[in-house]
Amino acid sequence: MHHAEVVGELFRFRVGRREFRQKLDFAQRLESECEEVFFNRQLNVRDDKKHSKAEKRYYVLGRTDSNRHLFIAFTIRNDLIRVISVRDMNDKELEKYYERIKNNPKI
């Protein structure tokens, strides 16, 4: 399972030229996939009450253009979506995602 924390500070640390490029490529692919989830239909957005302490947080269950199923935790700051974390959906989330689509195909 892939798991990545996407934060603005990610590239301030110089680990080595080769590793830096690999991380940069990975982050660019991940950013692109996150955008796809938000623009694709059949998006399941929910409040993340458990993690909404300092600011309101949400999570989304959605698919990329290549049919990768992602769980994305995010917040909204200054009218922009700020991704907090991204990972592949687990089995329980996949079940909820498809159940919701079945009950409401217009989401």
Rosetta blueprint (number, residue, H / E / L):
1 M L
2 H L
3 H E
4 A E
5 E E
6 V L
7 V L
8 G L
9 E L
10 L L
11 F L
12 R L
13 F L
14 R L
15 V L
16 G L
17 R H
18 R H
19 E H
20 F H
21 R H
22 Q H
23 K H
24 L H
25 D H
26 F H
27 A H
28 Q H
29 R H
30 L H
31 E H
32 S H
33 E H
34 C H
35 E H
36 E H
37 V H
38 F H
39 F H
40 N L
41 R L
42 Q L
43 L L
44 N E
45 V E
46 R E
47 D E
48 D L
49 K H
50 K H
51 H H
52 S L
53 K L
54 A L
55 E L
56 K L
57 R E
58 Y E
59 Y E
60 V E
61 L E
62 G E
63 R E
64 T L
65 D L
66 S L
67 N L
68 R L
69 H E
70 L E
71 F E
72 I E
73 A E
74 F E
75 T E
76 I E
77 R E
78 N L
79 D L
80 L E
81 I E
82 R E
83 V E
84 I E
85 S E
86 V E
87 R E
88 D E
89 M L
90 N L
91 D H
92 K H
93 E H
94 L H
95 E H
96 K H
97 Y H
98 Y H
99 E H
100 R H
101 I H
102 K H
103 N H
104 N L
105 P L
106 K L
107 I L
